[in-house]
Amino acid sequence: MRLQNKVIIVTGSTTGIGKAIAKRCVKEGAKVVIHGLEEDWGKAAVEEVGKENAVLHIEDLAVDGATGRLVDLALNSFGQLDAIVNNAAIVASSNIQSTDKNFLQKILAVNTIAPFLLIKDALPHLSKQKGCVLNIGSVNAWCGEPNLLAYSISKGALMTMTRNLGDTLHRENHVRVNQINPGWVLTESEKQRKKEHGLSEEWYKELPDIYAPSGRIIFPEEIGSAAVYWLADESGPVSGQVLDVGQYPFIGRNPPKGRSTIK
């Protein structure tokens, strides 16, 4: 197993991509801290992977001290910390007219500042284990959709932080920092979001190839599989890298106007 005896914090893991990553980590031999806002979903996730393999923490990452409490829980439960996955994020529609200071600060607090604080709080323990950080971004980090302005800003900042810390922390603390930028992923929240936009219950089953050349969009489990390489020792000295995980070249491609395509 590729993550045998590792202890990993996965934020935003009561559902969606985070849950898929946590499940795959346990399958590969790791112990995990599952985190999110939905206690019922979190308890179900712990049951699914086994109580001996996971502990649950329910708290908004924007609350002062939340990231430190996550680190403490990992150490108190499993005695070490080998990796963190910064996956938790607010995905909310906005443009320049609808984005004010408070809204932007709210998005940045969870999507960008909390990952920074978790890395900082975890750093002494990750350094001891020669561990790693995996940030979960979005292809919107490169430019973003017109109706995902604040979200895209937050993911662009996260990507810059990944490249910066991936260099400095690797040199100074023996901690690798990398990032995955998923494309369009079929999470529970994405299904609901598109329904709220007026699409049918089964909108994801009939997508034009401009959005899904393969005939479907990405499953959370496929992001979970991609995450394992970066969390495992087999990725060796690789640090400061950002990998787009999609099914078409996002940069330079121009989908039809008026359609939201990417997580």
JOVEN-V117787 format. One record per residue. N is the residue number from 0. BURIAL is I if it has 9 or more other ideal C-beta (glycine too) atoms within 8 Angstrom, else O. Layout:
N;BURIAL / N;BURIAL
This chain:
0;O / 1;I / 2;I / 3;O / 4;O / 5;I / 6;I / 7;I / 8;I / 9;I / 10;I / 11;I / 12;I / 13;I / 14;I / 15;I / 16;I / 17;I / 18;I / 19;I / 20;I / 21;I / 22;I / 23;I / 24;I / 25;I / 26;O / 27;I / 28;I / 29;I / 30;I / 31;I / 32;I / 33;I / 34;I / 35;I / 36;O / 37;I / 38;O / 39;O / 40;I / 41;I / 42;I / 43;O / 44;I / 45;I / 46;O / 47;O / 48;I / 49;I / 50;O / 51;O / 52;I / 53;I / 54;I / 55;I / 56;I / 57;I / 58;I / 59;O / 60;I / 61;I / 62;O / 63;O / 64;O / 65;I / 66;I / 67;I / 68;I / 69;I / 70;I / 71;O / 72;I / 73;I / 74;I / 75;O / 76;I / 77;I / 78;O / 79;I / 80;I / 81;I / 82;I / 83;I / 84;I / 85;I / 86;I / 87;I / 88;I / 89;O / 90;O / 91;O / 92;O / 93;I / 94;I / 95;O / 96;O / 97;O / 98;I / 99;O / 100;O / 101;O / 102;I / 103;I / 104;O / 105;I / 106;I / 107;I / 108;I / 109;I / 110;I / 111;I / 112;I / 113;I / 114;I / 115;I / 116;I / 117;I / 118;I / 119;O / 120;I / 121;I / 122;I / 123;O / 124;I / 125;I / 126;I / 127;O / 128;I / 129;O / 130;I / 131;I / 132;I / 133;I / 134;I / 135;I / 136;I / 137;I / 138;I / 139;I / 140;I / 141;I / 142;O / 143;I / 144;I / 145;O / 146;O / 147;I / 148;I / 149;I / 150;I / 151;I / 152;I / 153;I / 154;I / 155;I / 156;I / 157;I / 158;I / 159;O / 160;I / 161;I / 162;I / 163;I / 164;I / 165;I / 166;I / 167;O / 168;I / 169;I / 170;O / 171;O / 172;I / 173;O / 174;I / 175;I / 176;I / 177;I / 178;I / 179;I / 180;I / 181;I / 182;I / 183;I / 184;I / 185;I / 186;I / 187;O / 188;I / 189;I / 190;I / 191;O / 192;I / 193;I / 194;I / 195;O / 196;O / 197;O / 198;O / 199;O / 200;O / 201;O / 202;I / 203;I / 204;O / 205;O / 206;I / 207;O / 208;O / 209;O / 210;I / 211;I / 212;O / 213;O / 214;O / 215;O / 216;I / 217;I / 218;I / 219;I / 220;I / 221;I / 222;I / 223;I / 224;O / 225;I / 226;I / 227;I / 228;O / 229;I / 230;I / 231;I / 232;O / 233;O / 234;I / 235;O / 236;O / 237;O / 238;I / 239;I / 240;O / 241;I / 242;I / 243;O / 244;I / 245;I / 246;O / 247;O / 248;O / 249;I / 250;O / 251;O / 252;O / 253;O / 254;O / 255;O / 256;O / 257;O / 258;O / 259;I / 260;O / 261;I / 262;I
